[in-house]
């Protein structure tokens, strides 16, 4: 923990526990990466991520403006957030949301070691759908060259969460206004087969019953 990861507003909602941080990263499908471009302009880009140990991997096309900037070693701020509920209070001032989030500060590095790059490829595929890496065709050398991977250490990371109901002022408890929480859940529909498929392939179980890991 340092000055950048010290929570100042509602510090009781914060955590530096790595199990908590890792679980939120693994449940969230995407993260948002904040950085400054070559002209000093702030940019935030959503992208897929994968966590392996203390390292967060990001990947994409070598033509990506974000990755071309981050390959040189850039300071970044990365965020993931999961909304768990809409908190309806009796006053507009006290409305809120229940959520779990993580913020990471760090400096990126280019992953140019072939073995580590392969680890990142697999981790990203498995982050989206565990079991997919062994099921689908592996990347070719050409595809490998067309893909860039950068890494960020989780040395500076903190989580922040809110749970529970509304925190209304005591004087508002008698108001004739419904108060409580509307739970928010992410659900996934029935997979739709590619209409261009030339043969029938059985739907794998990891997609038939797809769900995100729960933190």
Secondary structure, 3 states (H helix, E strand, C coil): CCHHHCCCCCHHHEECCHHHHHHHHHHCCEEEEEEECCCCCEEEEEEEEEEECCEEEEEEECCCHHHHHHCCCCEEEEEEEEEEEEEECCCHHHCEEEEEEEEEEEECEECCCHHHHHHHHHHHHHHHCCCHHHHCCCCCHHHHHCEEEEEEECCEEEEEEECCCCCCCHHHCCCCCCCEEEECCCCCCCCCCCCCCCCCCCCCHHHHCCCCCCC
